[in-house]
Amino acid sequence: MNKALLFTIIGALVLFGPNLFGQSENIYSIMRPELITFLNDPRRPRGIRNNNPGNIRRSSSSWQGRVPWSESKDKNFEQFEQYFWGVRALIVLLKNYITIHKTKNIEQLIARWAPPSENDTESYIQSVVALTGIKRNATLSSDKETLRKLCYAIADHENGVKDPIPDPIFDYAWTKL
């Protein structure tokens, strides 16, 4: 089977899970997160086709798994070779926001992540609060489950796709920290 076709099939299963074919069995048991890529797939939202579900802007950071800028098709946002590398970068950034930059709650974190000069920050905050179940002024920790909730909510908001980061991909990305 053509490698690109296989990645597309696996990618569809990852993004749409058991609902893709109306099946209820768990397809994630056959998934290999290190192989998943949506790179430059025009059918996907920008963040997903960049393997960058957080829509991380280009910066001087030397992200693991980053597509070199000379090969990147997106001149504003990072692209990653595999999806889990983009998830890992999102985890690292959020963890740094909480531990290094001292964003204490969702309100502060999203104001930094999606500043009012570029976004409807208040709407973004409300979305993340609703999706995580964490109150906007509750103190954030950088533990795995808090970061999982934040990553899922941010990726959902950024891409307009429900559940854009399946648990096996988040868990695999976490092992690469």
SULJO-V973653 format. One record per residue. RES is the residue in one letter. OMEGA is omega in radians with two decimals (* if undefined). D_CENTER is the distance of its C-alpha to the mean C-alpha in Angstrom with 1 decimal. Layout:
RES_OMEGA_D_CENTER, RES_OMEGA_D_CENTER
//
This chain:
M_3.09_28.3, N_-3.09_26.6, K_3.14_23.5, A_3.12_21.5, L_3.12_22.6, L_3.12_21.6, F_3.12_18.0, T_3.13_18.0, I_3.13_19.5, I_3.13_17.1, G_3.11_14.1, A_3.12_15.9, L_3.13_16.5, V_-3.06_13.0, L_-3.03_11.8, F_3.02_15.1, G_-3.06_16.3, P_-3.13_19.9, N_-3.09_20.3, L_-3.11_20.3, F_-3.13_23.9, G_-3.13_24.8, Q_-3.12_24.9, S_-3.11_24.3, E_-3.07_24.2, N_-3.13_21.2, I_-3.06_19.9, Y_3.14_17.4, S_-3.14_20.5, I_-3.02_20.9, M_3.02_17.5, R_-3.04_17.1, P_-3.10_13.4, E_-3.14_14.7, L_-3.03_15.9, I_3.04_13.1, T_3.06_12.6, F_-2.98_12.4, L_3.07_13.6, N_3.07_15.8, D_-3.03_16.1, P_3.14_17.6, R_-3.06_17.1, R_3.00_13.4, P_-3.03_11.8, R_-3.11_11.4, G_-3.13_7.7, I_3.14_7.8, R_3.02_11.3, N_-3.01_10.3, N_-3.03_7.9, N_-3.00_5.8, P_3.08_3.2, G_-3.08_4.4, N_3.12_7.6, I_3.13_9.1, R_3.05_12.8, R_3.11_15.1, S_3.12_17.0, S_3.12_19.4, S_3.12_17.0, S_-3.08_17.6, W_3.00_14.2, Q_3.09_14.7, G_-3.12_14.1, R_3.01_14.1, V_3.11_16.1, P_-3.10_19.3, W_-3.13_19.7, S_-3.14_22.9, E_-3.07_21.2, S_3.09_18.2, K_-3.13_18.6, D_-3.06_16.6, K_-3.12_18.7, N_-3.06_16.5, F_3.11_12.9, E_2.96_12.0, Q_-3.14_11.9, F_-3.11_11.3, E_3.09_13.7, Q_-3.08_11.7, Y_-3.07_8.2, F_3.12_8.4, W_3.08_9.3, G_3.08_6.2, V_3.11_4.6, R_3.13_8.1, A_3.10_8.3, L_3.11_6.0, I_-3.11_8.2, V_-3.14_11.1, L_-3.12_11.0, L_3.10_10.9, K_3.11_13.5, N_3.10_15.5, Y_-3.08_15.6, I_-3.01_17.0, T_-3.08_19.3, I_-3.08_20.4, H_3.03_20.2, K_2.98_21.3, T_-2.94_19.2, K_-3.04_20.9, N_-3.11_19.3, I_-3.13_16.7, E_3.14_19.1, Q_-3.11_19.3, L_-3.11_15.6, I_3.07_14.7, A_3.08_17.9, R_-3.10_16.8, W_-3.05_13.2, A_-3.03_14.6, P_-3.12_18.3, P_3.12_21.0, S_-3.10_22.1, E_-2.95_19.1, N_2.91_17.9, D_-3.00_19.4, T_-3.13_18.3, E_3.10_20.3, S_3.13_18.8, Y_3.12_15.2, I_-3.14_16.6, Q_3.12_18.3, S_-3.12_15.3, V_3.08_13.4, V_-3.12_16.8, A_-3.08_17.4, L_-3.11_14.2, T_-3.02_14.4, G_3.12_18.2, I_3.12_18.4, K_-3.02_21.1, R_-3.12_20.4, N_3.09_22.8, A_3.14_22.4, T_-3.13_22.0, L_2.98_18.6, S_-3.12_18.6, S_3.10_16.2, D_-3.04_16.8, K_-3.06_14.4, E_3.06_14.6, T_3.13_14.2, L_3.07_11.0, R_-3.14_9.8, K_-3.14_10.9, L_3.11_9.5, C_-3.12_5.8, Y_-3.09_6.7, A_-3.14_8.8, I_3.14_7.1, A_3.09_4.6, D_-3.12_8.0, H_-3.09_10.0, E_-3.00_8.5, N_-3.13_8.9, G_-3.14_11.7, V_3.12_10.9, K_3.09_11.6, D_-3.10_9.7, P_3.10_7.0, I_3.09_6.1, P_-3.12_9.8, D_-3.12_11.4, P_3.12_12.8, I_3.08_9.7, F_-3.10_8.6, D_3.11_12.3, Y_3.12_12.8, A_3.13_10.3, W_-3.13_12.2, T_-3.11_15.4, K_3.12_14.7, L_*_14.7
//
